[in-house]
Amino acid sequence: MAIVLFDPADRESFFPLTQTRAVAAFRMGMLTIQQRWQLWSNQPVFILTAHYLQSLYPVIEQGTHIWIDATVLPDEALLQQILQLQHGQAVQDAQGIVACCIESDEGPFSLAEVSPRLTYIHTWQHPVNRLMYAWDLFKCNDEWARKDFGLLTAGSIPPSLSHTNQVIRPDLVYVEEGAEVEFATLNAATGPIYIARNAVIMEGSFLRGPLYIGEGTVVKMGAKIYGATTIGPRCTVGGEIKNAIIMGNSNKAHDGYLGDAVIGEWCNLGAGTSNSNVKNTGGEVKIWHHSTGKFVLAGFKCGMIMGDYTRTAINTAINTGTIIGTCCNVFGDGLTPKVLAPFTWGSKGITRYEFEKALQDVNNWKKMKHSELTVQETEVLKHVFEHIK
């Protein structure tokens, strides 16, 4: 038996991130949602998502599995209740089904279709934490970075760092084998710091926890990174970053500010690009919610959400509470609009990216990291281009 993490019916609440990925592939804290469930449950974990994205993930094995809403954030008591489910049983809360146990060939593509076939539903009386919006990722990042650090380092002895570094609370700093860290300042008094293998922390970097630096990521000289920040694998980062998530394979390599934000994969922020995360009035930030077609309140600090394959020109000024879609080329004077659709070209006098040109440009960027667009990724981009506005 395995676990299958399925997307919620309202995937659009997480646009633009779910335009090109499943919810279970979101990175938050020090793990993806899929990785977190694997470590918590010690079970193989598969992903069920929108049909046009399913080819990006391994085929789900046949058999009886536990199907879990991918937006659900685990706790120990809920996990044990879920793992005890037998065929035909489910756990629900006030918002609906949290998890159910069913044959894979029955396929819970729609919980409305699955529910009548369930023989027993346990109502969970305690609060179930769920992600509701894309910006919940950076709002929850501090909490989950701390939890994930304990999970990743349980039973391990923190390694010693080079004497060239200044380290506060070395017991909360973990550096995997192969990482290079020299002449840096690491302050884990505010939260744990985890640096994955083959990462490079250049001299003069200031790192403050909670913080995760992914495998093969480069932190450039003089970078200032505050918690709670998550930098995924194979990124290049510099300048000032605070309470942000970069999913992976993306660059913010130069000076400029990134705060209270989520950046997708294969993105590049040009030198001097900065985002505003607080309104000049000090009021609550409104941000576009694709699912309802309205602006919604997102708290007093909210920078931007940027979809995969998007790039900004040098000195781009990004407005407070901005949504930037998949595969945009953002440039222009003044503050950007608060909403940019997928495949936007420019930000003033906006036109649309030509699809073949967009593919060529994405491939150029991927080659810089010794990669290239796959057939599956190309089909996903084609779907977004043709069907998501």
C-alpha positions as CSV (number, residue, x, y, z in Angstrom):
1,M,0.0,0.0,0.0
2,A,1.2,3.5,-0.8
3,I,0.0,7.1,-0.2
4,V,-1.3,9.2,-3.1
5,L,-1.4,12.9,-2.7
6,F,-4.2,14.4,-4.8
7,D,-4.8,18.0,-5.9
8,P,-7.9,19.7,-4.5
9,A,-10.8,20.5,-6.8
10,D,-10.0,24.2,-6.5
11,R,-6.4,24.0,-8.0
12,E,-6.9,27.5,-9.3
13,S,-6.5,28.9,-5.8
14,F,-2.8,28.2,-6.1
15,F,-2.3,29.8,-9.6
16,P,0.2,30.5,-11.0
17,L,2.1,27.7,-9.2
18,T,-0.3,25.0,-10.1
19,Q,-0.3,26.0,-13.8
20,T,2.8,23.8,-14.2
21,R,3.0,21.5,-11.1
22,A,1.0,19.5,-8.6
23,V,0.3,20.8,-5.2
24,A,2.3,17.9,-3.7
25,A,5.4,19.3,-5.5
26,F,5.3,22.6,-3.7
27,R,8.4,23.3,-1.7
28,M,7.9,24.8,1.8
29,G,10.2,24.7,4.8
30,M,13.0,22.3,4.1
31,L,11.0,19.7,2.0
32,T,8.4,19.4,-0.7
33,I,5.0,18.3,0.4
34,Q,5.6,14.9,-1.2
35,Q,9.0,14.5,0.6
36,R,7.4,15.5,3.9
37,W,4.7,12.8,3.7
38,Q,7.3,10.2,2.7
39,L,9.4,10.9,5.8
40,W,6.5,11.2,8.2
41,S,4.8,8.0,7.0
42,N,7.8,5.9,5.8
43,Q,5.6,4.9,2.8
44,P,6.0,5.4,-0.9
45,V,4.1,8.5,-2.0
46,F,2.6,9.1,-5.5
47,I,1.0,12.2,-6.9
48,L,-2.4,12.7,-8.6
49,T,-2.9,16.0,-10.4
50,A,-4.6,17.5,-13.4
51,H,-4.6,15.3,-16.5
52,Y,-2.3,17.6,-18.5
53,L,0.3,17.5,-15.7
54,Q,0.1,13.8,-14.8
55,S,2.9,12.8,-17.2
56,L,5.4,14.8,-15.1
57,Y,5.1,12.2,-12.3
58,P,5.6,8.5,-11.9
59,V,2.6,6.2,-12.8
60,I,0.6,5.3,-9.7
61,E,0.9,1.6,-8.9
62,Q,-2.3,-0.6,-8.9
63,G,-3.6,-1.6,-5.5
64,T,-5.3,-0.3,-2.5
65,H,-3.8,3.1,-1.4
66,I,-4.4,5.9,1.0
67,W,-5.4,9.0,-0.9
68,I,-4.7,12.3,0.9
69,D,-5.6,15.9,0.0
70,A,-2.2,17.4,-0.9
71,T,-3.1,20.7,0.8
72,V,-3.3,19.0,4.2
73,L,-0.3,19.6,6.5
74,P,0.4,16.6,8.7
75,D,0.6,16.3,12.4
76,E,1.4,13.1,14.3
77,A,-2.1,12.3,15.6
78,L,-3.8,12.9,12.2
79,L,-1.1,10.8,10.5
80,Q,-1.7,7.8,12.8
81,Q,-5.4,8.0,12.1
82,I,-4.9,8.1,8.4
83,L,-2.4,5.2,8.4
84,Q,-5.0,3.0,10.2
85,L,-7.6,3.4,7.4
86,Q,-8.9,0.2,5.9
87,H,-10.4,-0.2,2.4
88,G,-13.6,2.0,2.1
89,Q,-12.8,4.1,5.1
90,A,-12.1,7.8,5.3
91,V,-11.3,10.7,7.6
92,Q,-13.1,14.0,7.2
93,D,-13.3,17.4,8.9
94,A,-15.6,20.3,8.6
95,Q,-14.2,21.1,5.1
96,G,-14.6,17.6,3.7
97,I,-12.6,14.5,3.1
98,V,-9.0,14.6,4.4
99,A,-8.0,11.1,3.3
100,C,-9.6,7.8,2.2
101,C,-8.5,4.3,1.5
102,I,-9.6,2.9,-1.9
103,E,-8.5,0.8,-4.8
104,S,-6.3,2.8,-7.3
105,D,-8.3,1.6,-10.3
106,E,-11.4,3.3,-8.7
107,G,-9.4,6.5,-8.9
108,P,-10.6,9.4,-6.7
109,F,-10.4,11.9,-9.4
110,S,-13.5,13.4,-7.9
111,L,-14.2,13.1,-4.2
112,A,-17.9,13.6,-5.0
113,E,-17.8,10.3,-6.9
114,V,-15.8,8.5,-4.3
115,S,-17.8,9.5,-1.2
116,P,-20.9,7.3,-2.0
117,R,-18.6,4.2,-2.1
118,L,-17.1,4.8,1.3
119,T,-18.3,2.4,4.0
120,Y,-17.2,4.4,7.1
121,I,-16.2,8.0,7.5
122,H,-14.4,9.1,10.7
123,T,-15.0,12.8,11.6
124,W,-11.8,14.3,12.9
125,Q,-12.6,16.6,15.8
126,H,-9.3,18.5,15.9
127,P,-8.3,21.4,13.5
128,V,-6.8,20.2,10.2
129,N,-4.3,22.6,8.8
130,R,-4.6,23.1,5.1
131,L,-2.9,25.4,2.5
132,M,-5.6,27.7,1.1
133,Y,-3.6,30.0,-1.2
134,A,-0.2,30.2,-2.9
135,W,0.9,32.9,-0.4
136,D,0.3,30.5,2.5
137,L,3.6,28.9,1.5
138,F,5.7,31.8,2.8
139,K,3.4,32.5,5.7
140,C,3.9,28.9,6.9
141,N,7.6,28.7,6.0
142,D,9.0,29.5,9.5
143,E,6.9,26.8,11.3
144,W,7.7,24.1,8.8
145,A,11.4,24.9,8.4
146,R,11.8,24.3,12.2
147,K,9.8,21.0,12.0
148,D,11.6,19.7,8.9
149,F,15.0,20.4,10.4
150,G,14.3,18.1,13.3
151,L,13.0,15.5,10.8
152,L,16.0,15.7,8.6
153,T,18.7,15.7,11.3
154,A,17.2,13.2,13.8
155,G,19.9,11.1,15.2
156,S,22.7,13.0,13.3
157,I,25.6,14.8,14.8
158,P,25.9,18.4,13.5
159,P,29.1,18.6,11.4
160,S,31.9,21.0,12.3
161,L,32.3,24.0,10.1
162,S,35.5,25.6,9.0
163,H,37.1,28.0,11.5
164,T,36.8,30.8,8.9
165,N,33.1,31.0,9.6
166,Q,31.3,32.8,12.4
167,V,28.6,30.6,13.8
168,I,25.9,31.2,16.4
169,R,24.2,28.1,17.8
170,P,26.2,25.5,15.8
171,D,24.0,22.8,17.2
172,L,21.2,24.2,14.9
173,V,23.4,24.3,11.8
174,Y,23.7,21.3,9.6
175,V,25.9,21.2,6.5
176,E,25.8,18.1,4.3
177,E,29.0,16.5,2.9
178,G,30.3,18.3,-0.2
179,A,29.0,21.7,0.6
180,E,31.5,24.6,0.7
181,V,31.1,27.2,3.4
182,E,33.9,29.7,4.1
183,F,34.2,33.1,5.7
184,A,30.4,33.3,6.2
185,T,28.2,34.3,9.2
186,L,25.6,31.8,10.2
187,N,23.1,32.8,12.9
188,A,20.9,29.9,14.0
189,A,19.8,31.6,17.2
190,T,16.7,32.7,15.3
191,G,16.1,29.3,13.7
192,P,17.9,26.3,12.2
193,I,20.0,26.4,9.1
194,Y,20.3,23.5,6.7
195,I,22.8,23.5,3.8
196,A,22.5,20.6,1.4
197,R,25.3,18.8,-0.4
198,N,27.3,20.6,-3.1
199,A,25.9,24.0,-2.1
200,V,28.4,26.8,-2.2
201,I,28.2,29.7,0.3
202,M,30.6,32.3,-0.8
203,E,32.6,34.5,1.5
204,G,31.0,37.5,3.2
205,S,27.5,35.9,3.1
206,F,25.2,36.6,6.1
207,L,22.7,33.8,6.8
208,R,20.0,33.9,9.4
209,G,17.7,31.0,10.2
210,P,15.4,29.4,9.8
211,L,16.9,28.8,6.4
212,Y,17.3,26.0,3.9
213,I,19.8,26.0,1.0
214,G,19.2,23.3,-1.5
215,E,21.6,20.9,-3.3
216,G,24.0,22.6,-5.7
217,T,22.8,26.1,-4.9
218,V,25.3,29.0,-4.9
219,V,25.0,31.9,-2.5
220,K,27.0,34.8,-3.9
221,M,29.4,37.0,-2.0
222,G,27.9,39.5,0.4
223,A,24.4,38.0,0.2
224,K,22.0,38.9,3.1
225,I,19.5,36.1,3.6
226,Y,17.0,36.3,6.5
227,G,14.6,33.6,7.8
228,A,12.3,32.1,7.0
229,T,13.7,31.5,3.6
230,T,13.9,28.4,1.4
231,I,16.1,28.2,-1.6
232,G,15.6,25.0,-3.6
233,P,18.2,23.0,-5.5
234,R,20.5,24.4,-8.2
235,C,19.7,28.1,-7.7
236,T,22.0,31.1,-7.7
237,V,21.1,33.8,-5.2
238,G,22.5,37.1,-4.0
239,G,21.4,40.5,-2.7
240,E,18.8,40.6,0.1
241,I,16.2,37.9,0.6
242,K,13.6,37.6,3.4
243,N,10.8,35.1,4.1
244,A,10.8,33.9,0.5
245,I,10.6,30.5,-1.2
246,I,12.4,29.8,-4.5
247,M,11.3,26.4,-5.8
248,G,14.5,25.4,-7.6
249,N,16.7,26.0,-10.7
250,S,16.0,29.7,-10.5
251,N,18.3,32.8,-10.1
252,K,18.2,35.9,-8.1
253,A,21.9,36.4,-8.5
254,H,22.4,40.1,-8.0
255,D,21.5,43.0,-5.7
256,G,17.8,43.8,-5.2
257,Y,15.2,42.8,-2.6
258,L,13.0,39.7,-2.6
259,G,10.6,39.4,0.4
260,D,7.4,37.6,1.4
261,A,7.3,35.9,-2.0
262,V,7.2,32.6,-3.8
263,I,9.3,32.1,-7.0
264,G,8.7,29.1,-9.3
265,E,11.3,27.0,-11.1
266,W,13.5,28.1,-14.0
267,C,13.0,31.8,-13.3
268,N,15.5,34.6,-13.5
269,L,15.3,38.0,-11.7
270,G,17.5,40.5,-13.5
271,A,20.0,42.6,-11.6
272,G,18.4,45.2,-9.4
273,T,14.9,43.6,-9.5
274,S,13.1,44.3,-6.3
275,N,9.6,43.6,-5.0
276,S,7.5,45.6,-2.6
277,N,6.0,43.6,0.2
278,V,4.4,46.4,2.3
279,K,2.0,49.1,1.1
280,N,3.0,52.7,1.7
281,T,-0.2,53.2,3.6
282,G,0.7,50.3,6.0
283,G,-2.7,48.8,5.1
284,E,-3.6,45.2,4.3
285,V,-2.4,43.9,0.9
286,K,-4.8,42.7,-1.7
287,I,-3.8,40.1,-4.2
288,W,-5.5,38.5,-7.2
289,H,-7.3,35.2,-6.6
290,H,-7.7,33.4,-9.9
291,S,-10.3,31.0,-8.7
292,T,-12.9,33.7,-7.7
293,G,-11.7,36.4,-10.2
294,K,-11.4,38.9,-7.3
295,F,-8.7,40.6,-5.2
296,V,-8.5,39.1,-1.7
297,L,-6.8,40.2,1.5
298,A,-3.5,38.5,2.1
299,G,-2.2,40.2,5.3
300,F,0.0,43.2,5.9
301,K,3.1,41.7,4.2
302,C,2.7,40.1,0.8
303,G,5.3,40.5,-2.1
304,M,4.7,38.4,-5.1
305,I,3.9,35.0,-6.5
306,M,5.8,34.2,-9.7
307,G,5.1,31.2,-12.0
308,D,7.7,28.9,-13.6
309,Y,9.9,30.0,-16.5
310,T,9.4,33.7,-15.9
311,R,12.2,36.3,-16.2
312,T,12.5,40.0,-15.3
313,A,14.7,42.7,-16.8
314,I,17.3,44.6,-14.8
315,N,15.8,47.1,-12.3
316,T,12.3,45.7,-12.6
317,A,10.1,47.2,-9.8
318,I,7.5,44.7,-8.8
319,N,4.3,46.0,-7.1
320,T,3.0,44.9,-3.7
321,G,0.9,41.8,-3.9
322,T,1.7,40.9,-7.5
323,I,0.8,37.7,-9.4
324,I,3.1,36.9,-12.4
325,G,2.0,34.0,-14.5
326,T,4.0,31.2,-16.2
327,C,6.6,32.0,-18.8
328,C,6.5,35.8,-18.8
329,N,9.2,38.2,-20.0
330,V,8.7,41.2,-17.7
331,F,10.2,44.6,-18.5
332,G,9.2,48.2,-18.6
333,D,9.3,51.5,-16.7
334,G,7.7,52.0,-13.3
335,L,5.9,49.5,-11.1
336,T,4.6,46.4,-12.8
337,P,0.8,45.7,-13.0
338,K,-0.5,43.6,-10.1
339,V,-1.6,40.8,-12.4
340,L,0.4,39.5,-15.4
341,A,-1.2,36.6,-17.3
342,P,0.8,33.6,-18.5
343,F,3.1,34.3,-21.5
344,T,3.0,38.0,-21.0
345,W,5.7,40.0,-23.0
346,G,6.5,43.3,-21.3
347,S,4.6,45.1,-18.6
348,K,3.6,48.3,-20.3
349,G,2.0,48.1,-23.7
350,I,1.7,44.4,-23.0
351,T,1.7,41.9,-25.8
352,R,1.8,38.1,-25.8
353,Y,4.9,35.9,-26.1
354,E,5.0,33.9,-29.3
355,F,4.8,30.3,-28.3
356,E,7.8,29.0,-30.3
357,K,9.9,31.9,-29.3
358,A,9.0,31.3,-25.6
359,L,10.1,27.6,-25.9
360,Q,13.4,28.7,-27.5
361,D,14.0,31.2,-24.7
362,V,13.2,28.7,-22.0
363,N,15.5,26.2,-23.5
364,N,18.3,28.7,-23.7
365,W,17.9,29.3,-19.9
366,K,17.7,25.6,-19.2
367,K,20.9,24.9,-21.1
368,M,22.8,27.2,-18.7
369,K,22.1,24.7,-16.0
370,H,22.9,21.7,-18.3
371,S,19.2,20.8,-18.9
372,E,16.7,21.1,-21.7
373,L,12.9,21.1,-22.1
374,T,11.4,17.6,-22.1
375,V,8.5,16.5,-24.3
376,Q,6.3,16.4,-21.2
377,E,7.3,20.0,-20.1
378,T,6.6,21.3,-23.6
379,E,3.2,19.8,-23.7
380,V,2.4,21.4,-20.3
381,L,3.5,24.8,-21.6
382,K,1.4,24.3,-24.7
383,H,-1.7,23.6,-22.5
384,V,-1.0,26.7,-20.4
385,F,-0.6,28.8,-23.5
386,E,-3.8,27.6,-25.1
387,H,-6.1,27.2,-22.1
388,I,-5.1,29.5,-19.2
389,K,-5.5,33.2,-19.5
